[in-house]
């Protein structure tokens, strides 16, 4: 029997550019059946979403899951808030981390795990300043130049 691997549904590439990732946590999502079917068709947008802790529960806000193409009138609202499934201890630690100034909970990617369950990778992030973004761009460019030079040398 073949070993299953994680299938990425959507990634938030902008998050790694705008934020410094300090720690990541894997969380489950409370979804309806048609939302899961829609995710299997990769109809999801994570770009402007964020997570927050309210009344001891973690919520994912702004995640857009398009209505399922073969669904009926019972399709849920595509932009509704979705509950994150985490242990109480994890929720408390995330809440403590976000209390600091400049910290945020940002979803990095949405994926199906090996058991075919929908999971979201939440990161505790600190917002980058403009000069931090420039430094990371310069670092990436220099690494690309080094790789090119090594490739030319090995030919």
Secondary structure, DSSP 4 states (H G I P E B T S, - for coil): -PPP--EEEEE-HHHHHHEEEEEEEEEEE---HHHHHHHHTT-EE-TT-EEEEETTEEEEES-EEPPPTT--TTPPPTT--EEEE--HHHHHHHHHHHHSTTEEEEEEEEEE-TTS-EEEEEEEEEEPPHHHHHHHHHHHHHHHHHHHHHHHHH-
